[in-house]
Amino acid sequence: MSAPHSNAHSNPYEPPSDLERLQRHGWTLGAVGVAACLVGWILDSNQFFHSYLVAWLFWLGIALGSLAILMLHHLTGGAWGLMVRRTLEAATRTLPALAILFLPILLGMQEIFPWARPEAATDELIQQKAAYLNPAAFTLRGFFYLAIWSLFAFILSWLSLRQDRTADPGLIRRMQAVAAPGLAIYCLLATFASVDWLMSLDPHWYSSLFGVYFFVGQGLSALAFLIVIAVYLSQRQPMDSLFTPLHFHDYGKLMLAFVMIWAYIAFSQLLIIWSGNLPEEVGWYLERSHGIWKYVSILLALFHFLLPFLLLLSRDLKRNAKLLSKVAVLVLFMRWVDLYWLAAPSFGHEGLSFHWLDLATVVGIGGIWFALFVGQLRSRPLLPINDPYLEEALADD
């Protein structure tokens, strides 16, 4: 394997040309989805805002999970991260756009969150939390979280671009110096964000493990997404000759680890709350263990944990890129189901009430987000061309 190219003006790992077509498809889907969302907003604004929150959190989870995995890669190193670093960086650079897409949630705050409604003034428990749960503080915190996350994404991408241009070996240490506090700050802010954007949908309920559950789910979303993109790129030049079964084996092991951690946190939260049997805590689970929601809970246990867990135990499956991508698509879909399961029962609908806006918002936000992601992916070489460990990452299996 030849050494990495050091010419700052060359692009030896140029993105495939059909990414442009993929980006156009993203814009088209986004436009169709946004048009449908506008119609839905006019017809039923309440349902629109409920659906929008879940869809926004789903796509935000991929971008934020990518930021966390990117920082983890900078801290630990390894060929697995170098091969997908540009995918992770491209996903993180969509965070400013997701901050703009946060605005409809602010517009629909009263429709989404019980504590933002006038009748909350008569709820004694909500009033005890009013210093934290109020529209002004919610808005400031939301933009603060998104600004800090975007700042870390910008710094890491800027340092990575400088490495491409200058081949300065000292930049590795600088990226590590940013990633170390960045990962801790990400986890801290994601914990607060989980309270603001999901837990406060039921302001009478609380869980000390919910923040961990939230950001572990984001990491799992990002891993599943990067596997799908890595498989797509591995079928096209120049990456078709660079990805090896060993790389996909590593991604499969990481996804297996995150599936297990997600299940462990989910079960631990259930066990602690169920054992405590406090009315203000256990009611949240009671609502999700009766009627149609009981079957959604079973669906999560089977297809978010058990089936991916059993499939990912196979060494052969993890080394088979196409099969691994199918598991990743399943996990991505179940990540949306999980967010829907977390949010929808708190909206006061009777039973499971899937609405066409649930699909329209996912397509509308997703089309825009994906088009922006592909645009970012096209803007740089697919590999960090002057990273000193790139040759090792490209070594044959």
Buried (B, 14 or more C-beta within 10 A) or exposed (E): EEEBBEEEEEBEBEBBEEBEEBBEBBBEBBBBBBEBBEBBBEEBEBBBBBBBBBBBBBBBBBBBBBBBBBBBBBBEBEBBBBBBBBBBBBBBBBBBBBBEBBEBBBEBBBBBBBBBBEEBEEBEEBEEBBEBBEEEEBBEBBBEBBEBBBBBBBBBBEBBBBBBEEBEEEBBEBBBEBBEEBBEBBBBBBBBBBBBBBBBBBBBBBBEBBBBBBBBBBBBBBBBBBBBBBBBBBEBEBBEEBBBBBBBBBBBBBBBBBBBBBBBBBEEBBEEBEEEEEEEBBBBBEBBBEEEBEEBBEBBBEBBBEBBEEBBEBEEBBBBBEBBBBBBBBBBEBBBBBBBBBBBBBBEEEEBEEBEBBBBBBBBBBBBBBBBBBBBBBEBBBBBBBBBBBEEBBEEE
